[in-house]
Amino acid sequence: MAKLSSDKSDQYNASTIQRAIDVLNLFKEYERLSFTEILDILKYNKSTLFRVLYTLEQNKYLSRDKHGRYELGMSMFILGNQVSQANKLKKVAFPYLRELAQQNNLTVHLGILDGLNIVILDKYEAPNNIKMVSRIGGTVPAHCTGQGKTLLAYSSRELVEMIINKHGMTRYTPNTITTLDGLFEDLQQIRKRGYTIDNSEHEKHIRCIGVPILNKDNQIEAAISMTGLIMEFPDDATIAQKAKMIQEVRDKICRDLGYV
């Protein structure tokens, strides 16, 4: 029998969510289960179990075969594939990120779009550089960071608007873009230029350059960014030179992932 997760007596436990998780956990052990089989294992009230199964099926986390037995649905496959792809991307990219950071004595990040959040998938700090407050698994603002603006620039307008509607456009410095029109104008320039510039828009005295990783379908998959003090990116020529170095690393990563 599959082991049920978490303590039901936990005061912070949301019981309905826990029941749905308990149902999904059964499929770690069983490929298909009927309503009666799930009921016998979990001992839930019939009407409660029906509601949980109905909700999971409507959201495609479960589906039913021709005999009416439940099995994992397409949403579970998509989520699992995203995790697998993220792990592969991180593994392939890490040696290149480390080398890039060491060569430039700057901090390098790998970021992805997870739903409506910009998440740091990996990070490498050069030993002699200033320490960044960012952390692996943490989120960063979309509208004013190298990773965020890169991922937005190659996403649909509808998705950009959804992200901004959720998170807003907080002003962090005098350089922060705080209007949608201004943001879309900047995103257009990013696509033309091929790389992003965060000109002290999130943190004062900090500049950041970002480039996109596009998959074989030419869709945005991740962003690589290089971050340092303004004096390390003093002019347009230096920024363009650093951007070219990041793009060369990006191309190697894409090649190893089979995107080229």
Secondary structure as the mmCIF struct_conf table of DSSP 4:
data_model
#
loop_
_struct_conf.conf_type_id
_struct_conf.id
_struct_conf.beg_label_comp_id
_struct_conf.beg_label_asym_id
_struct_conf.beg_label_seq_id
_struct_conf.end_label_comp_id
_struct_conf.end_label_asym_id
_struct_conf.end_label_seq_id
HELX_LH_PP_P HELX_LH_PP_P1 ALA A 2 SER A 5
BEND BEND1 SER A 6 SER A 6
TURN_TY1_P TURN_TY1_P1 LYS A 8 SER A 9
TURN_TY1_P TURN_TY1_P2 GLN A 11 TYR A 12
HELX_RH_AL_P HELX_RH_AL_P1 SER A 15 LEU A 26
TURN_TY1_P TURN_TY1_P3 PHE A 27 GLU A 29
BEND BEND2 GLU A 31 GLU A 31
STRN STRN1 LEU A 33 LEU A 33
HELX_RH_AL_P HELX_RH_AL_P2 PHE A 35 LEU A 42
HELX_RH_AL_P HELX_RH_AL_P3 LYS A 46 GLN A 58
TURN_TY1_P TURN_TY1_P4 ASN A 59 LYS A 60
BEND BEND3 TYR A 61 TYR A 61
STRN STRN2 LEU A 62 ARG A 64
TURN_TY1_P TURN_TY1_P5 LYS A 66 HIS A 67
BEND BEND4 GLY A 68 GLY A 68
STRN STRN3 TYR A 70 LEU A 72
HELX_RH_AL_P HELX_RH_AL_P4 MET A 74 ASN A 104
TURN_TY1_P TURN_TY1_P6 ASN A 105 ASN A 105
BEND BEND5 LEU A 106 LEU A 106
STRN STRN4 THR A 107 ASP A 114
TURN_TY1_P TURN_TY1_P7 GLY A 115 LEU A 116
STRN STRN5 ASN A 117 TYR A 124
TURN_TY1_P TURN_TY1_P8 PRO A 127 ASN A 128
BEND BEND6 ASN A 129 ASN A 129
HELX_LH_PP_P HELX_LH_PP_P2 ILE A 130 MET A 132
BEND BEND7 VAL A 133 VAL A 133
TURN_TY1_P TURN_TY1_P9 ILE A 136 GLY A 137
STRN STRN6 THR A 139 VAL A 140
BEND BEND8 ALA A 142 THR A 145
HELX_RH_AL_P HELX_RH_AL_P5 GLY A 146 ALA A 153
TURN_TY1_P TURN_TY1_P10 TYR A 154 TYR A 154
BEND BEND9 SER A 155 SER A 155
HELX_RH_AL_P HELX_RH_AL_P6 ARG A 157 HIS A 167
BEND BEND10 THR A 173 THR A 173
TURN_TY1_P TURN_TY1_P11 PRO A 174 ASN A 175
BEND BEND11 THR A 179 THR A 179
HELX_RH_AL_P HELX_RH_AL_P7 LEU A 180 ARG A 193
TURN_TY1_P TURN_TY1_P12 GLY A 194 GLY A 194
BEND BEND12 TYR A 195 TYR A 195
STRN STRN7 THR A 196 ASN A 199
BEND BEND13 SER A 200 GLU A 203
TURN_TY1_P TURN_TY1_P13 LYS A 204 HIS A 205
STRN STRN8 ILE A 206 LEU A 214
TURN_TY1_P TURN_TY1_P14 LYS A 216 ASP A 217
BEND BEND14 ASN A 218 ASN A 218
STRN STRN9 ILE A 220 LEU A 229
HELX_RH_3T_P HELX_RH_3T_P1 ILE A 230 GLU A 232
BEND BEND15 PHE A 233 PHE A 233
BEND BEND16 ASP A 235 ASP A 235
HELX_RH_AL_P HELX_RH_AL_P8 ASP A 236 LEU A 257
TURN_TY1_P TURN_TY1_P15 GLY A 258 GLY A 258
#
